[in-house]
Amino acid sequence: MKRNERKNSIISPVPYEEIVGRLRRVGERVRDRALIELRRQSMEELSAVAFETAADKIYVIDRAVESVLLPALEEELAPLLSFVLICEGVNDEQPMAFPHHTPIEACAARLIIDPIDGTRPLMYSKRSAWWLAGMAPNLGDDTTLDDIELAVQVELPTPRAALSDTLWAVRGGGARGETVNLFTGERKEFTPQPSRAATARGGFACLVHFFPGGKQTLVAIEEEIAERLFGDLSVNKTGLFDDQYLSTGGQLYELMTGRDRMIADVRGLLFDKYRREGRPAGHACHPYDICTALIAEEAGVIITDGRGEKLSAPLDTTSDVSWIGYANREIRDEIEPVLSEAMARHGLY
């Protein structure tokens, strides 16, 4: 399929809503297994490193959900359509075809999954993680995040939680959500709604700086933005709030449900700079982390790459991705010029 045909492409004659429904069931099976493991094993057992890939460290809890994920895909999705699975920790090196023995090039779709986005906070019962899935037509190695036509993300809550949210979208159809009561099974639908505030002032907005390495640059950019927009500390002590949610899916959730007003994860650009300078590079966002950006966009969130352009990266598990999310147009207009100038000043452009 040629690149200029992709917007008119059809993954399958099966209705997209049917595919979404089955992906939701797969995600719920992963959620239920994760909760069982969290209740059965200690934090020390779950946080042990099972092995390490080019993409990330894979923990014991990651391996536990894999035993559910692959059979669930085989049972739920493979009878519906053929697809290539791209999955962090499962098949980083070689795409996997469903049904098995289908030639990769003959598959109708590409499905990128992060089985647990936010493993670290979840295995310590600190905060929800997310099961993420995005599906695009199979355009071979040219398939990108921009080609994703439907996406689903399922909350993997801590064992103390009573509720779990699921969000999904089909391109052009808006975003939808559902809250399930984990004890009663009651389900309640909702429509994700980003913040309508015309300013980031007084709200949550941040640059992502989870790990050691590069924090001094990212925090300096964050401080410059806050001071230019809202004044220095003597004028405005609480003009902006920072929340480092260690899950890209979780960050998207916060944006599309009105909790955060801006999030910028430009670690990829920072580490590109480090590589040019011959310095060690750290851990950045990967395509599987941001594969549900479509849901946020369909909810009304503005998502760009780190340079303010369309977000488009290869559908793989290793490419570094920088992205920025704004709750609405007014907040983008407020922050983007200042952010761009600060990033250029620090050599990220």
Steps between C-alpha positions, in 0.01 A plus 500: 500500500635842407544768767258741332227236516518445875222738605257306281623161611281244674653267756225240470144461372412428865354814666758691698274500805517120504879513497494760779266286707729201473808705582321628808439143612866415446601800709259403776647150512844652544363732772345210691821295481708797616274543803531131586879522487505821706294332771691171486864607492708743702638827362849348512392202288310709245776760467771245417643547149411204279721615211599813311424588137611779270179680595488469879539283808240223522381419850340188647155661490550574129570133434191396695262699280667373181363155580150649474559746216605267220220242551248784530610646167484155345146440627349847467664667202665241274163351388395849393794619292867439432747732670864555584568533872761753614525469877748624758663213683329231292649525152727805486731351241255338256133581423260215576218407259147400600362255399833321529684416177333791317766684297576838660439685175160331458361616836225762485607702803782588737420493871738670742456425870655599829381227741577710809582868454605614844635173637714662767229695687255211464726230641555716808124572520565872465282584198304346214679371192333463157457234233541678164414387147490676164413347163598623154477361147802286420719731295811297569796670661361837387208475745508786753313624805311736269347199324328366812125488436373360829638482852409366843649557844397312814591609851699251707424627851671430828347228721344768725291645214129437454470649150675460166458713187516395136525752215483441126465678167459437130647772281236762425253356749593681821629353826294291738557362848359257752551457874460152644447423867745217568290363785145521364572486126285809440601695189441868434589676175650849488634742240861613556519880526833690505534817706323802358716744696647773282831498688732256669521734799391326819484160332724198445754528218849357475801385305568131552820427693451163670855370515851624576681634195387819330288629785702817534411601142136396515438667836677816381265516199201440728611779736553743211150433368340552841690821566430652160130416511415546865781697666785398727467350846465835672190571293338162451580214736232259374443602140559149366487148640718207392388135495748242374267210412737218406282373214446662161155340479427644841615844387269482198217398734568802722491731197182359349309498830579860596756433773810633317521797266835439332759222495822509299722194474801615297752252635548362148619838370722550805668161455544564127703802610697286742583249226622777270727613782626147564332478838302205642126517425226408745160335476238674283140444396450230232221453243325233708478748791314758291297265277167620645555867416208464258258475795627826648480671161145378445415637845628843395857499633757650263794262456817596313850365472780671692533768229131587481437294186280197439588205723634229272749229598561144382275234650778326693627450854833681484467842332520801731191720487457856626146631536304792645135504603284809553152486648368755250593764244524787751751317715704404197508863388609602848778246552634385162692817398671523839573127510646503147728791580624337819565168327693673222702695757601172664598339169210256461422636151 
